[in-house]
Amino acid sequence: MQSKLTALIITKNEEKMIQACLETLSFCEKIIVLDTGSTDQTVKIAENYNCKIVSFAHESFAKLREKAQSLVETDWLFYIDADERVTPALAKEILLHIEQNDCQAMTIRRSNVCYGQKLKHGNWQNDLVTRVFRKESLLSWEGDIHESPIFKGQNHQLQHEMIHLTHRNTQDNLYKSAQWTIKEATALAAATVKKINFLTILRKGGMEFYRRAIKHQGYKDGMVGLIEALVQGLNRIMVYIQVWELQQKPSLKSKYDKEEQEIRNLWQREGKIKL
């Protein structure tokens, strides 16, 4: 079956994950890797799989998605992250709907594997992503961080899941959090005038933990479910601490610049010190 489908992978330093991802994409006619500045072996690995590789960096995830779309020459496109895996059943279902031409977009449920365990609670079970599109039906993307597609036509939810191998260890968690929490904090700081205080920071983190662990029954996933709920609460805390940072007047940078200048002034007054 001619797939008429291009897989799109947006990468940065994904040498540990991209090869296994590429091995699940043989059902796609073409694969395009949009690399945003990898300094590891990501690009070299992708080259071994006959991918088209384009270098492009932007702070907005929506802009990255749109850039990737602009490179597609097939009728259909499929966005997939390096830590996601397509099963044979999912691949067949995608190709079936392309052949039947019965929709213009496809939504996939992700099965999230965190700390080595598939999570069935904590709202992880409701992780739906719209990733397959007829190219002409995908109009744009919106949102710099949690981006979402704007498209026209019928959207079909697929029956088979895509595997998401995320939060592989605490170091991986912290790395991802450091990348996206500052972006969310910057957006929030620009949108709100309310000053952040200590109680706000605690409340945001505590409510996120409550929603994940209690309301959405993350505790039923055992220790991993509780740890993930705590991690999500800590992420909210990190976001609002950084909003507080951005609200400081004068800025933190200017405060440190002032300290540096005062030290320089001390040395200028003192002159050269001799033994």
C-alpha positions as CSV (number, residue, x, y, z in Angstrom):
1,M,0.0,0.0,0.0
2,Q,1.4,3.4,-0.9
3,S,1.3,5.3,2.3
4,K,1.4,8.9,1.0
5,L,2.5,9.7,4.5
6,T,5.5,11.7,5.9
7,A,6.6,11.3,9.5
8,L,7.9,14.5,11.2
9,I,10.2,14.3,14.2
10,I,11.3,17.5,16.0
11,T,14.5,16.8,17.8
12,K,17.2,18.1,20.1
13,N,19.8,15.8,21.7
14,E,17.7,12.7,21.3
15,E,20.5,10.2,20.5
16,K,19.2,7.8,23.2
17,M,15.7,7.6,21.8
18,I,15.5,8.4,18.1
19,Q,16.8,5.2,16.6
20,A,14.1,3.0,18.2
21,C,11.5,5.6,17.1
22,L,12.7,5.5,13.5
23,E,12.5,1.7,13.5
24,T,8.7,2.0,14.0
25,L,8.2,4.3,11.0
26,S,8.9,1.9,8.1
27,F,5.2,2.3,7.1
28,C,5.8,6.0,6.2
29,E,6.8,6.9,2.7
30,K,9.2,9.7,4.0
31,I,10.7,10.8,7.3
32,I,11.7,14.4,8.0
33,V,13.8,15.3,11.1
34,L,13.6,18.9,12.1
35,D,16.6,19.3,14.4
36,T,16.6,22.3,16.7
37,G,20.3,22.3,17.6
38,S,21.5,18.9,18.7
39,T,25.0,18.6,19.9
40,D,25.0,14.8,20.3
41,Q,24.7,12.0,17.7
42,T,21.0,12.6,16.9
43,V,21.6,13.8,13.3
44,K,24.1,11.2,12.5
45,I,21.7,8.4,13.7
46,A,18.9,9.9,11.6
47,E,21.1,10.0,8.5
48,N,21.5,6.2,8.7
49,Y,17.8,5.9,8.2
50,N,17.7,7.9,5.0
51,C,15.8,10.8,6.7
52,K,15.6,14.3,5.3
53,I,17.2,16.5,8.0
54,V,16.6,20.2,8.3
55,S,18.1,22.4,11.0
56,F,15.7,25.0,12.4
57,A,15.5,26.5,15.9
58,H,12.6,28.6,17.4
59,E,11.3,29.1,21.0
60,S,7.7,28.5,19.9
61,F,6.7,24.8,19.6
62,A,3.9,26.0,17.3
63,K,6.4,27.5,14.9
64,L,8.4,24.3,14.9
65,R,5.3,22.3,14.0
66,E,4.5,24.7,11.2
67,K,8.0,24.7,9.8
68,A,8.0,20.9,9.7
69,Q,4.7,20.9,7.9
70,S,6.1,23.3,5.2
71,L,8.7,20.6,4.3
72,V,6.1,17.9,3.6
73,E,5.4,16.8,0.0
74,T,3.0,13.9,0.6
75,D,-0.7,14.2,1.0
76,W,-0.6,13.2,4.7
77,L,1.7,13.9,7.6
78,F,2.3,12.4,11.0
79,Y,4.0,14.2,14.0
80,I,5.8,11.9,16.4
81,D,8.3,12.7,19.2
82,A,11.5,10.8,19.6
83,D,10.3,9.2,22.8
84,E,7.1,7.9,21.2
85,R,6.6,4.4,19.6
86,V,4.2,3.2,16.9
87,T,2.9,-0.3,17.2
88,P,2.2,-2.4,14.1
89,A,-1.5,-2.3,15.0
90,L,-1.5,1.5,15.1
91,A,0.4,1.8,11.8
92,K,-2.1,-0.4,10.1
93,E,-5.0,1.6,11.5
94,I,-3.5,4.9,10.3
95,L,-2.9,3.5,6.8
96,L,-6.4,2.1,6.7
97,H,-8.0,5.5,7.3
98,I,-5.7,7.1,4.7
99,E,-6.7,4.5,2.2
100,Q,-10.4,4.9,3.0
101,N,-10.1,8.7,3.0
102,D,-12.8,8.9,5.6
103,C,-11.2,11.8,7.7
104,Q,-8.9,14.7,7.6
105,A,-7.2,14.3,11.0
106,M,-6.6,11.5,13.4
107,T,-6.3,11.6,17.2
108,I,-4.3,9.0,19.1
109,R,-4.4,8.0,22.7
110,R,-1.0,7.8,24.3
111,S,-0.1,5.1,26.7
112,N,2.4,6.8,29.1
113,V,5.2,4.8,30.6
114,C,6.7,6.7,33.5
115,Y,9.5,5.3,35.7
116,G,9.1,2.0,33.8
117,Q,5.4,1.6,34.5
118,K,2.3,2.2,32.3
119,L,0.1,4.6,34.1
120,K,-3.6,4.0,34.1
121,H,-4.7,6.7,36.5
122,G,-3.8,10.3,37.5
123,N,-5.3,11.7,34.3
124,W,-2.5,10.0,32.3
125,Q,-5.1,7.7,30.8
126,N,-6.8,10.6,29.1
127,D,-3.8,11.7,27.1
128,L,-5.2,12.3,23.6
129,V,-3.0,13.9,20.9
130,T,-4.1,14.9,17.3
131,R,-1.0,14.0,15.2
132,V,-2.1,12.7,11.8
133,F,-3.4,15.2,9.2
134,R,-4.2,15.6,5.6
135,K,-1.7,18.3,4.8
136,E,-4.2,20.7,3.1
137,S,-6.5,20.4,6.1
138,L,-3.9,21.5,8.7
139,L,-4.2,25.3,8.8
140,S,-1.8,26.2,11.6
141,W,-0.7,25.6,15.2
142,E,-1.3,27.8,18.2
143,G,0.5,28.0,21.6
144,D,4.2,28.5,22.2
145,I,4.4,25.7,24.9
146,H,1.4,23.4,24.9
147,E,0.6,23.8,21.2
148,S,-2.6,22.6,19.6
149,P,-3.5,22.2,15.9
150,I,-6.1,24.3,13.9
151,F,-7.5,22.1,11.2
152,K,-10.7,21.7,9.1
153,G,-12.6,18.5,8.4
154,Q,-13.4,15.3,10.1
155,N,-11.3,14.1,13.1
156,H,-11.3,10.4,13.9
157,Q,-10.1,8.9,17.2
158,L,-8.0,5.8,16.6
159,Q,-8.5,2.6,18.6
160,H,-4.9,1.7,19.0
161,E,-2.5,3.5,21.3
162,M,0.9,5.1,20.8
163,I,3.5,4.2,23.4
164,H,5.1,7.2,25.2
165,L,8.4,6.4,27.0
166,T,8.6,9.5,29.1
167,H,10.0,10.4,32.6
168,R,12.6,7.6,32.3
169,N,14.4,8.7,35.5
170,T,14.5,11.7,37.8
171,Q,17.4,13.3,35.9
172,D,15.3,13.1,32.7
173,N,12.4,14.7,34.6
174,L,14.4,17.6,35.9
175,Y,16.0,18.2,32.4
176,K,12.6,18.4,30.8
177,S,11.2,20.6,33.6
178,A,14.0,23.0,33.3
179,Q,13.3,23.4,29.5
180,W,9.6,24.0,29.6
181,T,8.8,25.6,33.0
182,I,10.7,28.8,32.2
183,K,8.7,29.1,29.0
184,E,5.4,28.7,30.8
185,A,6.5,31.1,33.5
186,T,7.4,33.7,31.0
187,A,4.0,33.4,29.3
188,L,2.2,33.6,32.7
189,A,4.3,36.6,33.8
190,A,3.4,38.4,30.6
191,A,-0.3,37.6,31.0
192,T,-0.9,38.3,34.7
193,V,-0.6,41.4,36.9
194,K,-1.2,39.6,40.2
195,K,1.9,39.4,42.4
196,I,3.0,35.9,43.3
197,N,3.5,35.2,47.0
198,F,4.7,32.2,48.9
199,L,1.2,30.8,49.6
200,T,0.4,31.0,45.9
201,I,3.4,28.9,45.1
202,L,2.5,26.3,47.7
203,R,-1.2,26.3,46.7
204,K,-0.4,25.7,43.0
205,G,1.9,22.8,43.8
206,G,-0.4,21.3,46.3
207,M,-3.5,21.5,44.1
208,E,-1.7,19.8,41.2
209,F,-0.6,17.0,43.5
210,Y,-4.2,16.6,44.8
211,R,-5.7,16.6,41.3
212,R,-3.2,13.9,40.1
213,A,-3.0,11.7,43.2
214,I,-6.5,12.0,44.7
215,K,-9.1,13.4,42.2
216,H,-7.8,11.4,39.3
217,Q,-6.8,8.4,41.5
218,G,-3.1,8.4,40.7
219,Y,-2.6,6.5,44.0
220,K,-4.0,3.5,42.3
221,D,-0.8,3.3,40.2
222,G,1.1,2.7,43.5
223,M,4.4,4.3,44.2
224,V,5.0,5.4,40.7
225,G,1.6,7.1,40.5
226,L,2.3,9.0,43.7
227,I,5.8,10.0,42.6
228,E,4.4,11.3,39.3
229,A,1.7,13.3,41.0
230,L,4.4,14.8,43.2
231,V,6.6,15.5,40.2
232,Q,3.7,17.4,38.5
233,G,3.2,19.3,41.7
234,L,6.8,20.3,41.9
235,N,6.7,21.4,38.2
236,R,3.9,23.8,39.1
237,I,6.0,25.1,42.0
238,M,8.9,25.6,39.7
239,V,6.7,27.5,37.2
240,Y,5.4,29.9,39.9
241,I,8.8,30.4,41.5
242,Q,10.0,31.5,38.1
243,V,7.0,33.8,37.6
244,W,7.9,35.4,41.0
245,E,11.5,35.8,39.7
246,L,10.3,37.6,36.6
247,Q,8.1,39.9,38.6
248,Q,11.0,41.3,40.7
249,K,11.6,45.0,40.4
250,P,14.5,45.7,40.0
251,S,15.2,42.4,38.2
252,L,17.4,39.7,39.6
253,K,19.9,40.3,36.9
254,S,20.2,44.0,37.8
255,K,20.6,43.1,41.5
256,Y,23.5,40.8,40.7
257,D,25.0,43.5,38.4
258,K,24.8,45.9,41.3
259,E,26.7,43.5,43.5
260,E,29.3,43.0,40.9
261,Q,29.8,46.8,40.5
262,E,30.1,47.3,44.3
263,I,32.9,44.7,44.3
264,R,34.6,46.4,41.4
265,N,34.3,49.8,43.3
266,L,36.0,48.2,46.4
267,W,38.9,47.1,44.3
268,Q,39.2,50.5,42.6
269,R,39.3,52.3,45.9
270,E,41.8,49.8,47.4
271,G,44.1,49.7,44.4
272,K,46.7,47.0,44.0
273,I,47.4,44.9,47.0
274,K,51.0,43.9,47.7
275,L,52.4,41.4,50.1
